Amino acid sequence: MRTLYIIGTGGFAKEVAQVAQALQEAGPPRWQAIEYLARNEGEIGRVLPFGRVTGTDALLAQRPQAADVAIGIGQPLLRRAIAARLAAWPHLQAPNLVHPGAGIDERRVQLGCGNLVARGAQFTCDIEVGDFNVFNLNCTVGHDVRIGSYCVVNPGANVSGGVAMGDACLLGTGSQVLEGLSLCADATIGAGAVVTRSVARPGTYAGVPARALA
Ligand SMILES: CC(C)(COP(=O)(O)OP(=O)(O)OC[C@H]1O[C@@H](n2cnc3c(N)ncnc32)[C@H](O)[C@@H]1OP(=O)(O)O)[C@@H](O)C(=O)NCCC(=O)NCCS
């Protein structure tokens, strides 16, 4: 069995470990251990939920054993940068971590790799998702949605049917994107916003209806 390395030691990394642990307990166990990788050596040895910090991310290059890895950082641009580094290390795989309590029919939802789907996230059908996205607690994704890579859909956000999202978008908690709209890459939608028109320019949009923040 492999080790699962979680990159990051903050709150979101702990939530990723919790999803992994739920998968372990739903069985059969997939990993011999869950370990965290920190940015600083000073954190090595820290005990976190379901695992401890065993190194910095430099460890990934030093240990040639095949291993699984998950990005425990909830910021789209950092997710993109880390994924680019991971691509250089063929001994590492980034599985999709789908909580057993998520509502997803993987026959009707195409997931790339490295995606995190938290408990209560609900997907309907004919959905295509790229790599290294986050679908956090109780978000919903409707029919015929297309999502790029490195996006972060925060808790309770709703993506309506037919929406297309580019890479590295962030949907704030409780935000809504109405049906058939598109979001360009690098669009950030504020918590509680309602997106009523397609977003064609990268930037931050907030409010009801969502408007660009100055
Ligand atoms: C929209 C957002 C990205 C803006 O962050 P920011 O660029 O740092 O902006 P600031 O906090 O400096 O706020 C700028 C202005 O926008 C307003 N604003 C911020 N977030 C807002 C929101 N969600 N809805 C409406 N207005 C908002 C602020 O009140 C401020 O207004 P002011 O200039 O009149 O004082 C951020 O507030 C947000 O909503 N992030 C999502 C957070 C989230 O989902 N957290 C869950 C984690 S699990």
The ligand as an ORCA input file, in Angstrom:
! r2SCAN-3c Opt
* xyz 0 1
  C     -15.224     38.676     -2.658
  C     -13.916     38.433     -1.942
  C     -13.036     37.464     -2.740
  C     -13.236     39.785     -1.855
  O     -12.050     39.705     -1.138
  P     -11.062     40.964     -1.183
  O     -10.596     41.166     -2.601
  O     -10.016     40.710     -0.147
  O     -11.968     42.205     -0.863
  P     -12.153     43.033      0.490
  O     -12.398     42.131      1.656
  O     -11.032     44.022      0.575
  O     -13.518     43.816      0.199
  C     -13.611     44.774     -0.838
  C     -15.021     45.334     -0.807
  O     -15.938     44.299     -1.225
  C     -16.919     44.052     -0.216
  N     -17.146     42.610     -0.187
  C     -16.255     41.657      0.121
  N     -16.816     40.447      0.001
  C     -18.087     40.645     -0.376
  C     -19.149     39.756     -0.661
  N     -18.997     38.448     -0.585
  N     -20.328     40.295     -1.044
  C     -20.474     41.649     -1.134
  N     -19.488     42.531     -0.891
  C     -18.310     42.027     -0.515
  C     -16.285     44.568      1.083
  O     -17.270     44.904      2.035
  C     -15.498     45.758      0.584
  O     -16.410     46.823      0.373
  P     -15.970     48.351      0.699
  O     -14.818     48.645     -0.227
  O     -17.204     49.126      0.389
  O     -15.565     48.361      2.130
  C     -14.113     37.835     -0.520
  O     -14.685     38.770      0.370
  C     -15.012     36.601     -0.547
  O     -16.245     36.659     -0.520
  N     -14.340     35.429     -0.586
  C     -14.977     34.124     -0.499
  C     -14.753     33.595      0.896
  C     -15.300     32.212      1.112
  O     -16.012     31.641      0.314
  N     -14.923     31.640      2.242
  C     -15.298     30.278      2.572
  C     -14.087     29.465      2.826
  S     -14.501     27.803      3.165
*
